[in-house]
Amino acid sequence: MPRAPVSLGAAARVWAKIGCLSFGGPAGQIALMHDELVVRRRWLDEERFLHALNYCMLLPGPEAQQLATYIGWLMHRRRGGLIAGALFVLPGLALVIALAAAYVTWRELGWAAGLLFGLKAAVLALVAGALVRIGGRALRRPVQQVVALAAFVAIAIVGAPFPVVVAGAAAIGLLVHAVRPDALPAPPALTAAHDDTTVVGALAAAGALAHTRPSWRITGATAAACAIAWLAPVAALALLAPGSLYARQAVMFSGAAMITFGGAYAALAYVGGRAVALGWIAPGQMVDALGLAETTPGPLVLVLPFVAFVAAAAVDGIAGGVAAAALAAWVTFAPSFLWIFVGAPYIEALRGHGGVHAALAAITAAVVGVIANLSLWFALHTLFGRLTPAALGPWTVELPVWSSVDVGAVVLAGAALVATVGWKVRGVKLLAPCAIAGLAWRLVA
């Protein structure tokens, strides 16, 4: 039976819920969206979700926020994309600003340590469960499994840049398609009735997806409007307050939004080095910022507004910190709307192209390898207090110091994993009990 359309107001409430529960970095956030939108609500099917995700993984900036914007745009045009993208960020941004204000005032967050400890364990379980679910769907062919393993090794051991991994996966997909087309999944049949049990499919069947057809005229106008909105504050500060801290932050964070392919950790590496070199933040404070960003909802690049807040608050107090954080968030996330509103119609037009579908299928497999790497990184930093470098041929990897294992984290993460994988407990029903259990553990340990 065809699905009924979802109103913009109803969609906004779902996006607000996702924004409030999007813990766990991109792996956990993508898993949450998949569960809410594909599995539970049937807003779109697996193929459209992965097609959109593949495109977002190619872009600079936070891929999970871009995926939310893409799906919001699919369902409700640019208004839906703006609402989805904004609501994915705003809850986490508000919390990061509040925590930054507490941080610069008291310089410690001991009152939150227990809650954050419990949340980390829950997030680890969510990410592990997401890896199993997404991997099971995306790695159905031997070629995809090999690509996923190669991507994991390339990132986790070799340290290959993310764009190189994605480009290599796309090249493998195109090559395999040319030599053995049946080795990768074939493009889906794009008939109107094929997926009308989903909301987006029913919209397509009713002819309500005209906005997804590419138009050079609309592309030009959209690109100009998005670029002006993004860069207007930067230009205004450069003209009205040249050389000020806020103008320099606007330029640096805008640059980070343009060049940091590979998600949050690429952005953190770039901004962390620059901010420490400029004296905006101390190395230890950068570690604190990352820890907070990993345990708040929203994209991990919300660490950038934290950095901006701490630097500006040292000069102009809390009010200056709030202004700097808001500016950093704007120039960091506004480009995401440009990439989606301009590029998505052309990506939609390529859904049935065999070569493109093969390349994106290989990219999807590589993304599983990337998520596996993030899952391993998160597990090591959640379950162990110390890691030690070890040589692996010409490369260096981090191995856990087994004597530093956190028994409480292992117990809580294990229980959360059983709950989410075995009993399908997710979202606030998992996060809230884990946070309370973490607080209780810290009080008695």
N, C-alpha and C positions, 0 to 999 in steps of 0.2 A: 504493500500500500504506500503510495507517495507520501512523503513527509510534508507537513504544513510549514510555511515560512515561519521564521523566528523574528519577532519585532526587534527593532533597534534597542528599545528599553530593556527587553528581556535579555538580549545579548550583552548589553552593558553590565547587567547584574552578574552574569556569568564571568565576564572579563574582570570585574572587580573582585570576585571570589578567587579567580586564578591569580590575580595580582597579589592578593593577601596570602596565598598559600604557596607561592612559587619559590620555595626554598630549594637549596641543593645545587645551585649553579645550573649551567645549560643542560646537563644530562637529566637532572631531576625536573627541571622546568619543562623540557620537551616531553618527558614522560608524563607529567601532570596534564599537559595540554592534550596529549594523545589519549589519555584515559578519559578526560572530561569531554572532549570534542568528537573523537572517533569511536571510542568504545561505548561510553554511556549515553551520549546525546545524539550520536549519528548525524552531526552537522556536515561531515564530509567523510569520504571513504579513505581507506589506507593509501591508495595510489595518489590521490590529490594531496594528502598530508605529506607523504614522502617527497613528492615532486616539489612542493613548496619548501620543504626543509632542505632539500638539496640546493636549491637556489640560495636560500638564506645562508647556508654554510659557505658559499662562495664569496660572500660580501664582507667588507670590513665592519666591525662593530658587533653588538650583541645579537647573536643569531636567534635566541629564543624570543626576544622582543620583536625582531623582524618577522619571525614566523607568526606571532600573534597579530601583527599589523597586516600581514598577507592574508590570513584567514578572515580577519575583520573586513578587509577590503573586498574579498571574494563575496561575502554575504551581504554587505551593506555599503558598497562603494567606498569613496574616500572618507566619508563621515565615520563609517564603521571601522576603517583602518586607523583613523586618528584616535577614536575612542578605545579600541583594543590596545593599540600601542601605548597610549598614555596611561590607561589603567593598569597595564602590566608593570609600569615603572613607579607610579606615584606612591603606592603604599610603602614600598621599600625605601623610596627617597625620603619620605616623611620620617620613617624610623631611623634611617642613617643620619639625618640632620639632628634628630633628637639625641641619638647616641653620641654624635660628634660634639654637641653642646655639653653633654654630661662629661665627655672625655676631656675637653679643654678646661672644664671647670674643676673637676675633681681628680683628673689624671689617672683614674682607675675605674674599673667596671666590675668590681668584685661582687656587687649585688646581683649581677646577671650571669656570673660564671656557671652556676648550677643549671640554670635554664638553658644556656647556650650549650653546655655539655650534653644535655639530653637531646636537644635539637640536632646536634651533630650526629649522634647515633641514629636518630630517625632518618636524617637525610642520607646517611650511608646506606641504610636499608632500602630507601626509595630508589637511590641510584642503582644499586645492585639489581633490584627487581626490574627497573627500567631496562637495564642492559639485557636481561634475559628476555623480556617481552619484545623489545625492538629487534634484538639480534635474531630471535626466532622467526620474525617476519621478513627481515631484510637479507638473511643469509641462506636462502633456499637452494642456491646453486653452488657447486664446488668452486667456481671462479670467484663468486662473491665471498666465500669463506677465506679463500687465499688472499684476496685483496684486503679483507678486514685484518687478517693476521699480519700482512705486510705493513699495513698502516699503523698498527699497534707497535710493531717493532721499530718502524721508522721514527715514530714520535717518542716512544718510551725509552728506547735504547740509543738510537742513532742521533736523536735530537733534530730531525729534519724539520724545516719550517712548514707550518701548516699549508700555505699555498702550494708548496712543492708536492706535498702528499695529495692534495686535491687534484692538482694538475696531472700528476702521475696516474691517479685512479681514473680520471676522465680519459686519458690517453689509452689506458688498458681497455676501458670499456669500448672505445671506438675501434681499437685494433681487434678485439674479440668479435665485435659485431661484424667487422669486415671479413674475418676468417671463418668464424663459426657462429652465425646469427642465433642459433638455438641454444647457445651456452649461457645466455643471459635472458631474463624475462622479456617477452615480447610486449610492445606497447598495448595498453588496454583498448578495447573497442570503445570508441568515444561516441556511442549513440546516446540519444537523450534518455532512453528508457533504461540504460545500463545501470545507473546508480540512483534512480529516483527514490530509493528508500533512504537516501540522505537528504538533508536540507539543501545543500549546494546542488546535488543532482536534480532534485525537484525544481529548483530555480532554473537550471539549464534546460530542463524539459519544457518549462513554461516560457522560455525565451527571455528570462529576466537577468541574463548575464551579459548583456550587450556591452557593459563597461569593461569586460575582460578582453574585448577585441582591440588590437593595437591600432593606434592612429597617430601619425607623425605630428599632426597639428595639436592634438591633446597632449602628446608627449612633450612637445616644446613648451607649451603653456604651463604644464605641471612642473616641469623641471625648473623653469624660471621662478615660479611662485615659491617652490620649496627651497631653492637656493637662496632667494632673497630673505625668506623668513629665517633660515638657518644663520646666514652671515650678517644680517642687519645689526644685531647687537655687537658683533665683533668689530664691524666697521665703525659703529657709533663710538665705541670705547677707544678705538685707535685714533679717531678724530678728536674726541672731547677730552680724553684722559690718556694721551700717549705716554708710554713708559710706566703707567701705573701697574700695580700688582694685578688688578682685575683685567686690564687689557692684555697683559702677558699671559695670564691664565687662559683667557678666551682664545688666544692664538694657539697656545700649546695644546689645549684639549680639543680644539678643532682639528689640528694636525693629527692627533691621536685617532680621532674618528675616521680620518681618511686613510691611514696607513696601517692600522693594527688589524691585519687579517689574522684569523686563527683564534678569535674569541678573547675572553677576558684576560687570560694569562699573558697574551701578547701585549695587550694594552697596559697591564700592570708592569711588565718588564720595561716598557718604554717610558711610561709616566713616572714610575718609581725612580728610575735612574736619573731622569731629568729633574724631578722635584727635589731629590736629595742633593744633586749637584748645585741647584739654585738656592739651597738653604731654606726651602719652603717647609720641609718636614725632615725629621731625623730618620735614619734607617730603622730604628726600633719602632717608631711610630708608624712606618709603612707596614711593618708586620702586624701591628695592632689593627690597622685599617683593613688589611686583608682578612684577618680573623673575624672582624665584625661583618664584613661584606659577605663572607661565606655562611653566616648564620642569620642573615636577614633575608626577607623575600625580595624578589626582583633580580635583575642581572648582576653578576659579580662586578661589572664595571661601575657599579654604584660606589665602589671604593674611590673613584675619581672625585665625586662631590665631597667625600670625606676629606681627601687631601686638600681640596680647595678650601674647605671650611677651616681646617686646622691652620693653614697658612694665613688666611685672611683674618681669622679671629685673633691671632697673635699681634696683629697691627690695629684692627678696628673693632675688636670685641665680637660678641655673639652676633650682633646685627650684621657686621661685615662678613662673618662666617656664613650666615644664612644667604646673604646676597651672592657670595662667591659660589656656594654650593648650588644654588638655583641656576646661576650662569653656566657652571660646569655641566650640570645635567642637561641644559638646553643644547649646548653645542656638541655634547656627546651623543644625545639620542635623536636630535632633529634630523641628522643625515639619514637615519634609518627609514624615515618616511619618504625621503627622496628616492632611495634605492628601490623601495617597494612600489611606490606609485608610478615610477617611470619604467622600471624593468619588468614588473609582474605581468602586464598584458602580453609582452613578447614571450615570456616564459610559458604562459598559459597556451599561447598559440603553438608552442613546440611540443605539447604533451603527446601528440600522436606520431612524432618523428622517430623512426627506428633508431638512427644513430644517436640522436640526442637522448632518447630513452635509455639506450645501453650505457652511455657515458654517465648519466645520472644514477642508473642502477649501481654502477661501480662506485660512484661517489657515495651513495647510501651505504654501501659495504664499508668504505673507508671511514665514514662517520661512526659506524659501530666500533671500529678499532679505536677511534679518537675517544668515544665515550668509555670504552674499556680502560684506556689510559687514565682518563679523568677519575674513573671509579677506583682504580688502583691507587692513584695519588691521594685521593680523599681518604681511602681506607688506611693507608700508611700513616697519614697525618692525624687520623682520628684515634686509631687503636694503639699507636706507639708514641712514647714521649721523645724518643731520639732515633735518628736515622744516621747511617754511616755510609760514606762513599766506598764503592768497591769497583775494581777494574773488571771489565768484561771485554777482553780483546783490546781494541784501540779505544773503547768507549768507557765511560764511567756511569754507573748506576747507583741509586740510593737503596740500601737494604736496611730493614729494621733491626734495631738493637733489641733482641728478644727480652732482655732483662728489663726493658723499659715499657713492656706491654701494660696497657691500662685495663685492668681486669673489669672495672666497672663499665668501660666503653664496650668491651667485648660482650659482656653479659647483656647490656642494654641494646646494642646493635643486633645481637643474635635474636633477642626476643622480638625486636622490631621487624627483622627480616622474616621471621616465622609469621608474624601478624600480617605483613603486607603481601608476601608471596603465597602463604598457605591460606590465609583467611580473607585476602583482598582488602585489608584495612589500609586506607590511604588518607591523604589530606589532613584536616584538623583532627580527625578521629585518631590518627597516629601521632601527629606532632604534639598535641596537647598532653596526652599521657606521658610521652617520652620526656617532655620538658619538665613536668612535675616529678617524674621519677629521677631525672638528672639532678634536680634541685635537692630532692631528699637524699640521694646518694652522696652529694657533696657535703651536706650538713652532717651526715653521720660518719663519713669516711675520715 
